[in-house]
Amino acid sequence: MVLILLGNGVVANVVLKKTKGESGGWIVITAGWAFAVMFGVFTANAFGSAAAHLNPAVTVGFAVLQNDYSLISTFIPAQLIGAFLGAVLVWAQYLPHWGATEDSGAKLACFSTGPAIKSTGANFLSEFIATMILIVGIVAIGYAGTSDPEKGGIPSGVAPYLVGMLVWSIGLSLGGTTGYAINPVRDLGPRIAHAVLPIPNKGSSDWGYGWIPVVAPIAGAIIGGLILRSFSF
């Protein structure tokens, strides 16, 4: 919920009309999402989730890596509920600005992702590659320092900052094609919210595209997990 409130919140701040952050640009959006991930992880830790999986792709990637699928059935429904609730809070936060914004595509962008150029294969590949790098990067962060038994791993409080930087890097380098969902519920939960909320002149929720940011990240996570597993991480 915190991830989506702060992540989609920065998108709304940039693309909706008459906000203080209107037209802030891609750097603002990617930075906002990086901070959203960081504080989402901290919040999950504070509320009792040591794993702090905010993303089904992470859950699936680690399940493949560790050959342990026991968390999937409880984590993914919780992730989807949180994503939906976060999107509802974004809608409430920017309540007067939906009516002030004429562009229905801009309104949808405050909830879910979409391609810069529509091409099913290329869009799928973009989300696949970006998510694969996400999984490999997260595991690499956790592995940092552990090759030296005297140093041990990085301090636990540092990891959320580094994961946020990883997501920032993905957004800056790979996000320009599809908006880097890299998280099935980050897209699906808010897309459902867009479909059901009373947003003035909101237009289509673009369900024809909506399967790509769900399926491609899962596929990328599986391959990322298999790559890591093959190297005995």
Disulfide bonds with the S-S distance in Angstrom:
none
